[in-house]
């Protein structure tokens, strides 16, 4: 099993959720986050004054899938989240040793 963590632009969330659902993903966790990479923030104008926005709003999606679904899910995320502009985000893939569903005690693939 693997955990896929994707940091994407907020307005792409629904497209990514739909793409993952088509891959067979039945559950995911979404967190509103702020950060920056090469984009390094931007300058905004508020009531006539300029100020720097160092941390940009992003959405973090976390999903655990069976190892054989990883590439399919990553491709789906990339296609759905890509705008072709700086700040599209990143995808991280990490191994998951064990999963336990609290309600039933099911473990590993049965608990996903």
N, C-alpha and C positions, 0 to 999 in steps of 0.2 A: 504494500500500500504506500501511496505517496500523498503528501500534502502539497497542493498547488496554492500559492499565494500570489495574487495579482494586484498591483497598484495601478489604478486606471483613472482617467478623467471622469468626474461624477456624471456627466451627461451620457456616458457610454454604458452605465450600469445596466439598464434594462436590456440593451442589445446583448451584452455579455451574459446576463442571466438566461435569456432565451436561447442563446447559442449553447450554453452548458446544459440546459434542459433537453435540447435535441441530442446531446451526447449521452443522455441517460443519467445525468447528475440529479439526485433527488433532494439534496439539501446543501446549503452553503451559508456562510457567515459573512455579513457585510459590516464594515466599520468605516465611519467617516474619519479621515485622518488628514494631516497637513504635512507637507514636506517640500523638498526641492532637490533637484539633481543638476544637470547641466543647464536647465532652464533658469536657475538662480533667481526666481521671483520676477517681479516686474514693478513698474512705477504706476501709481494710480493718482487721480486728481480728486480731492474731496473738499468741497466748499472753497475752491480756489487755491488750495495748498496741495503740493505734491508730497506724497509719502511712499516709501518703499514697502512692498509686500514681499517679505522674504520667504514665508511659508505659504505654499499654494494649496487650496483644497483638493484632496484626492479621495478616492474610495479604495479600501482594501477588501478584497474578496478572498476568502479562505475556503477551500474545499478539499476533502479527502476522497481519493478514488483508488480503485484497484490499479495496480501497476500497468496492466495492459491498456488502460484507458487514458493514460497520461498524455501521450502525444496527440491523440484526438482532441482532448480537452484543451491542451495548449494551443493547437492550431485554431480551434474555435474561438478562444479568447483573443488571440492575435488578430484574427479577421474581424471580429466584432469591435474590438477596442481601438484599432488602428485608425488614425486620422492622417498620418503622414507628416505630422508636425512635431516639433520638439515638445516633450512633456507627455507623450502618450503613455509612459509608465514602464513597469518592469514585471516580469514573472519569475518567481522563485519556486523551485521544486525541491522538497526535502523528504527523506524517508520517514515513515511512520511505523514504529515498532509494534504498537498495540492499540486497539480501539475497544472500548467497552460501552455498550448502551446501558445507562444507569437504570432505566425502567425495567428491562427484562434480563439484564446480565449477559446478553448476546455479545460475542466477541469478534474482533477482526472484521472480515468481509461481511459477515452477517449483521454487524452493527452499523455498517455504513448506510 
